[in-house]
Amino acid sequence: MRVRSLSNREKVIVAFATVHLAYLLFGMLPAPWRDKTVVSPVYRFYERLTRCAQVWNMFETIPNMNRLEARLVVQEKGKKPREEGVVLPGLRRFSQHDHVRLNNWMVNVIFNPTRGVFREAYMRSAAAALMRSGRYTPQAEMTLEVLPSYTRSLLGVRSLKEIAVERPSVLGPYRLETLAPKNAFAP
């Protein structure tokens, strides 16, 4: 029995699938190795072209995050700042031990410079939730504080005698009235 040859369409699909599989496999290499190869510029170009950046942090052998905390801090003029939870809906407290998805969201959205659209959407939703709570006026200012503690290398632990280093990240302050939709102010 004779095997039929592939059509041009099928050849294009096979070629794209092969190139994309090579991209995925190359993306699993540790970044320092990947960046030293000759094909690294091609990899980065393909990544920008297809907009499918890969983060393979689930394969890391040593956790890069010792601890992660996040909170919304709301400041009313003339009052003491209040801490609120960051998890929507309901402004619940963030706990890195609750759900892996929350932790990955925090790492991949808040710290990734290419995910600004998601950060902006989150900040708008959080501002609307704060306004609906009835505890704050539209002039209140909101800040998202993320407190990651990155695990040091073994050499760093030995020489500095500390397991992790904290590197706070702050978004804001933003006025609630500039972020929240106008219908969020109604009781």
Phi, psi and omega in degrees: 000134184269135179272132181284152179279159181286144175285167179300320178299314180296323178296319179296318179297316180296319180295314179297316180298322179293314179297317181291323176296318177298320177300313180298317180294319178296324180293341180278349177293148175302139185307318180299323178289314184300320183286344181270351183279162181291329183272006181302318178298324178294318178301311181294323177296313179298322179296316178292320182296315183269349181054044179232059179300137182254132174241110185256040184293346178287349179261000180292140184279329180246129179299129180275350181240112178285320182205150178217125177233149179212146179201154171263132177246123182248128183242115172267144181300127178080005180239164178286139179300143178243140178267136176234160176285161183255348187276124178257148357281160174097356180052047178284158178293144177274134174224126182292347181266351181292297185219135177298326181297321178296316180297314179296323177299314182299313182293315187278334182262310185291320185266352183269118184294344181271000185250034182300326180299320181289321177298315181297316179297319178297312182298322177295317179294320179294319178297318178296319179296320178296319180293319180294336180294337179080003182271348188228151176271164178298339181276353179297150179251138182244138176229136174262118179251124177241126185241085177274144173244107183277135180292132177282161174290165179302320178298318179294321178296316181295316185279323184261350178060033173220142186283323186220160176237133181272133178230087183297148177229132185232132173246118179124188009279150178232139176286138181300321183294335179277337181264319187281144174295154186302326181286352178285344183278343180285141181290000000 
